[in-house]
């Protein structure tokens, strides 16, 4: 019998989702640092 070798897992989809998640996390961290450093010093 001929067995067709089909991939059971799509690694491309998971890799793209992890990459998007990493970009979102880095963006949130950068936004927090920008907000922390942008407050005006009190006189």
N, C-alpha and C positions, 0 to 999 in steps of 0.2 A: 504494500500500500504506500502511496506517495503522501508524505507529510509535508504540508506547506509551512514554512517557517515564517510566522507572523510575529512581530514584536507585540508583547502583551502590555508594555508600558511605553507611553510617549514621554521620553525624557525632555524633548524640546519644550513642551507645554509647561512642565514643572520648572524648567530652568528659566523660562521667560517670567513666570509668576514670581519666582524667588528674586529675580533681577528687579522687577517692578517694585516688589516689597522693599528691597534694599534701597532703591532710589527714594521711595516715599519716606522711609525712616531717616535717611540722611537729610532729606529736605526738612523734616520736622525738627531734627536736632539743630540744623543750621538756623531755622526760624527762631527757635528758643534762644540760641546764643545771640542772635541779632537783637532780639527783644531785651535780653539781659544787659547787653552792652550799650543800648541806645538810650537808656534813661538819663535825664539831665541831672548833673550833680546839684545837690541842694546847697544854697548859699548860707 
